[in-house]
Amino acid sequence: MFKSKIVFGIAAALILGSGWSVSALAATVNGDANASIVAAIGISQTTAMSFGNVIPHATLTDTVTVSTAGVRTTGANLTEAGGTVSQGVFAVTGSDKVFTITLPAGAATLNGSGGGTMTVDTWSSNPAATGTIVAGTATLNVGAVLNVGAAQTAGNYTGQYAVTVDYQ
């Protein structure tokens, strides 16, 4: 019995001294990691919105609407006088994903070269609330309503409005 204790003690010392782990059930595996970088969404204007030329009424206000298809409709108190008419056109670029569209919440002000101002509101877009980028690009058309005052001051009117796109 004394001899078996010595043999066991020597075997235990050899095992511990050799660097073997006492836990013979441990296992190690390498895990995988990956990432995908999506191209940032971008937007640029390709065509400015234009309401064309109108002649205001002397005493009554009215509106000019440009649809998302670039069709102008004037109220009964205004006279169309030619000029370039177009919807706002934007190029949306990025990964082939669905994006949301945010149009201005309120009116934008146009300042006239003759000193007057007008507002643009009632924004619309095509596509409406969301669009889809296909092959890296999508077209976004914007329409709105121009509010023309009675005896509106003659001149060229300009202003800006914000359109935001974001991946859904």
C-alpha positions as a Markdown table, in Angstrom:
| # | Residue | x | y | z |
|---|---|---|---|---|
| 1 | Met | 0.0 | 0.0 | 0.0 |
| 2 | Phe | 2.9 | 2.4 | 0.8 |
| 3 | Lys | 4.4 | 1.6 | -2.6 |
| 4 | Ser | 1.2 | 2.4 | -4.5 |
| 5 | Lys | 1.0 | 5.8 | -2.7 |
| 6 | Ile | 4.5 | 6.6 | -3.8 |
| 7 | Val | 3.8 | 5.6 | -7.4 |
| 8 | Phe | 0.6 | 7.6 | -7.5 |
| 9 | Gly | 2.4 | 10.6 | -6.0 |
| 10 | Ile | 5.2 | 10.4 | -8.6 |
| 11 | Ala | 2.6 | 10.0 | -11.5 |
| 12 | Ala | 0.7 | 13.1 | -10.2 |
| 13 | Ala | 3.9 | 15.1 | -10.0 |
| 14 | Leu | 4.9 | 14.1 | -13.5 |
| 15 | Ile | 1.5 | 15.1 | -14.9 |
| 16 | Leu | 1.4 | 18.5 | -13.1 |
| 17 | Gly | 5.0 | 19.2 | -13.9 |
| 18 | Ser | 4.6 | 18.5 | -17.6 |
| 19 | Gly | 2.2 | 21.4 | -18.2 |
| 20 | Trp | -0.9 | 19.3 | -18.8 |
| 21 | Ser | -4.1 | 20.9 | -17.8 |
| 22 | Val | -6.1 | 19.3 | -15.1 |
| 23 | Ser | -9.3 | 20.1 | -17.1 |
| 24 | Ala | -9.2 | 17.6 | -19.9 |
| 25 | Leu | -12.7 | 18.7 | -21.1 |
| 26 | Ala | -11.7 | 22.2 | -22.3 |
| 27 | Ala | -12.1 | 23.2 | -26.0 |
| 28 | Thr | -11.2 | 26.3 | -28.0 |
| 29 | Val | -12.7 | 27.5 | -31.3 |
| 30 | Asn | -12.2 | 30.6 | -33.3 |
| 31 | Gly | -15.4 | 32.7 | -34.0 |
| 32 | Asp | -16.1 | 34.5 | -37.2 |
| 33 | Ala | -16.7 | 38.2 | -37.5 |
| 34 | Asn | -17.9 | 40.2 | -40.5 |
| 35 | Ala | -19.2 | 43.6 | -41.5 |
| 36 | Ser | -20.9 | 45.2 | -44.5 |
| 37 | Ile | -20.4 | 48.9 | -45.3 |
| 38 | Val | -23.4 | 50.5 | -47.0 |
| 39 | Ala | -22.8 | 53.5 | -49.3 |
| 40 | Ala | -24.0 | 56.7 | -47.7 |
| 41 | Ile | -27.2 | 58.0 | -49.1 |
| 42 | Gly | -26.9 | 61.2 | -51.1 |
| 43 | Ile | -29.2 | 63.7 | -52.8 |
| 44 | Ser | -28.5 | 66.4 | -55.4 |
| 45 | Gln | -30.8 | 68.7 | -57.3 |
| 46 | Thr | -30.8 | 68.2 | -61.1 |
| 47 | Thr | -33.7 | 70.6 | -62.0 |
| 48 | Ala | -34.9 | 73.6 | -60.1 |
| 49 | Met | -38.6 | 74.0 | -59.4 |
| 50 | Ser | -40.0 | 76.8 | -61.6 |
| 51 | Phe | -43.6 | 78.2 | -61.5 |
| 52 | Gly | -43.1 | 80.1 | -64.8 |
| 53 | Asn | -44.4 | 83.6 | -65.5 |
| 54 | Val | -47.7 | 84.8 | -64.1 |
| 55 | Ile | -49.5 | 88.1 | -64.1 |
| 56 | Pro | -51.1 | 88.8 | -60.7 |
| 57 | His | -54.6 | 90.2 | -60.1 |
| 58 | Ala | -54.7 | 93.8 | -59.0 |
| 59 | Thr | -56.8 | 93.2 | -55.9 |
| 60 | Leu | -57.1 | 89.4 | -55.4 |
| 61 | Thr | -54.6 | 86.8 | -54.2 |
| 62 | Asp | -54.3 | 83.3 | -55.8 |
| 63 | Thr | -52.0 | 80.3 | -56.2 |
| 64 | Val | -49.9 | 78.6 | -58.8 |
| 65 | Thr | -49.4 | 74.8 | -58.5 |
| 66 | Val | -46.7 | 72.8 | -60.1 |
| 67 | Ser | -47.3 | 69.1 | -59.8 |
| 68 | Thr | -44.7 | 66.4 | -59.4 |
| 69 | Ala | -45.0 | 65.8 | -63.1 |
| 70 | Gly | -44.2 | 69.5 | -63.9 |
| 71 | Val | -47.8 | 70.5 | -64.8 |
| 72 | Arg | -48.7 | 74.1 | -63.9 |
| 73 | Thr | -52.2 | 75.0 | -62.7 |
| 74 | Thr | -53.0 | 78.7 | -62.0 |
| 75 | Gly | -56.0 | 80.0 | -60.1 |
| 76 | Ala | -58.7 | 82.0 | -61.8 |
| 77 | Asn | -57.3 | 85.3 | -60.6 |
| 78 | Leu | -53.9 | 84.9 | -62.3 |
| 79 | Thr | -52.9 | 85.0 | -65.9 |
| 80 | Glu | -50.3 | 82.6 | -67.2 |
| 81 | Ala | -47.5 | 84.4 | -69.2 |
| 82 | Gly | -45.3 | 81.5 | -70.4 |
| 83 | Gly | -41.8 | 80.9 | -69.0 |
| 84 | Thr | -40.2 | 77.7 | -67.9 |
| 85 | Val | -42.3 | 75.4 | -65.7 |
| 86 | Ser | -40.8 | 72.4 | -64.0 |
| 87 | Gln | -41.1 | 70.3 | -60.8 |
| 88 | Gly | -38.0 | 70.1 | -58.6 |
| 89 | Val | -36.0 | 67.0 | -59.7 |
| 90 | Phe | -33.5 | 65.3 | -57.4 |
| 91 | Ala | -31.1 | 62.4 | -57.9 |
| 92 | Val | -30.9 | 60.1 | -54.9 |
| 93 | Thr | -27.8 | 57.9 | -54.8 |
| 94 | Gly | -26.6 | 55.1 | -52.6 |
| 95 | Ser | -27.1 | 51.4 | -51.9 |
| 96 | Asp | -30.1 | 49.6 | -53.4 |
| 97 | Lys | -32.3 | 50.1 | -50.4 |
| 98 | Val | -35.6 | 51.8 | -49.5 |
| 99 | Phe | -35.4 | 55.4 | -48.3 |
| 100 | Thr | -37.8 | 57.8 | -46.6 |
| 101 | Ile | -38.5 | 61.3 | -47.9 |
| 102 | Thr | -39.0 | 64.3 | -45.7 |
| 103 | Leu | -40.4 | 67.5 | -47.3 |
| 104 | Pro | -40.6 | 70.9 | -45.6 |
| 105 | Ala | -43.1 | 71.1 | -42.8 |
| 106 | Gly | -43.9 | 74.7 | -43.5 |
| 107 | Ala | -43.6 | 77.4 | -46.1 |
| 108 | Ala | -40.4 | 78.5 | -47.9 |
| 109 | Thr | -40.0 | 82.2 | -48.7 |
| 110 | Leu | -39.1 | 83.4 | -52.1 |
| 111 | Asn | -37.5 | 86.9 | -52.2 |
| 112 | Gly | -38.1 | 89.1 | -55.2 |
| 113 | Ser | -35.6 | 91.2 | -57.1 |
| 114 | Gly | -38.1 | 94.0 | -56.8 |
| 115 | Gly | -38.3 | 93.7 | -53.0 |
| 116 | Gly | -41.4 | 91.6 | -52.6 |
| 117 | Thr | -41.8 | 88.1 | -51.1 |
| 118 | Met | -44.0 | 85.1 | -51.8 |
| 119 | Thr | -44.3 | 81.8 | -50.0 |
| 120 | Val | -44.3 | 78.2 | -51.4 |
| 121 | Asp | -46.0 | 75.4 | -49.4 |
| 122 | Thr | -48.3 | 72.4 | -49.8 |
| 123 | Trp | -45.3 | 70.2 | -50.8 |
| 124 | Ser | -45.7 | 66.9 | -52.6 |
| 125 | Ser | -43.3 | 64.3 | -54.0 |
| 126 | Asn | -43.2 | 61.4 | -56.3 |
| 127 | Pro | -42.5 | 58.9 | -54.9 |
| 128 | Ala | -44.5 | 60.0 | -52.0 |
| 129 | Ala | -43.3 | 58.9 | -48.5 |
| 130 | Thr | -40.7 | 56.3 | -49.5 |
| 131 | Gly | -38.6 | 55.4 | -52.6 |
| 132 | Thr | -36.3 | 52.7 | -53.6 |
| 133 | Ile | -32.8 | 53.1 | -55.0 |
| 134 | Val | -32.2 | 50.7 | -57.9 |
| 135 | Ala | -28.8 | 50.2 | -59.5 |
| 136 | Gly | -27.4 | 53.0 | -57.3 |
| 137 | Thr | -29.8 | 55.8 | -58.1 |
| 138 | Ala | -33.4 | 57.0 | -57.9 |
| 139 | Thr | -35.3 | 60.1 | -59.1 |
| 140 | Leu | -37.4 | 62.2 | -56.7 |
| 141 | Asn | -39.8 | 64.8 | -58.1 |
| 142 | Val | -41.1 | 67.6 | -55.9 |
| 143 | Gly | -44.2 | 69.8 | -56.5 |
| 144 | Ala | -45.7 | 72.7 | -54.5 |
| 145 | Val | -48.0 | 75.7 | -54.4 |
| 146 | Leu | -46.8 | 79.3 | -54.9 |
| 147 | Asn | -48.9 | 81.9 | -53.1 |
| 148 | Val | -49.2 | 85.1 | -55.2 |
| 149 | Gly | -50.3 | 88.3 | -53.5 |
| 150 | Ala | -52.7 | 90.9 | -54.9 |
| 151 | Ala | -50.7 | 93.3 | -57.1 |
| 152 | Gln | -47.6 | 91.2 | -56.4 |
| 153 | Thr | -44.4 | 93.2 | -57.0 |
| 154 | Ala | -42.8 | 92.4 | -60.4 |
| 155 | Gly | -39.4 | 90.7 | -60.4 |
| 156 | Asn | -37.6 | 87.4 | -60.3 |
| 157 | Tyr | -38.2 | 85.5 | -57.1 |
| 158 | Thr | -35.8 | 82.9 | -55.6 |
| 159 | Gly | -35.5 | 80.9 | -52.5 |
| 160 | Gln | -34.7 | 77.5 | -51.2 |
| 161 | Tyr | -36.4 | 74.5 | -49.5 |
| 162 | Ala | -35.0 | 71.4 | -47.8 |
| 163 | Val | -35.6 | 67.8 | -48.9 |
| 164 | Thr | -34.2 | 65.1 | -46.8 |
| 165 | Val | -33.8 | 61.4 | -47.6 |
| 166 | Asp | -32.7 | 58.6 | -45.3 |
| 167 | Tyr | -32.4 | 54.9 | -45.5 |
| 168 | Gln | -35.4 | 53.2 | -44.0 |
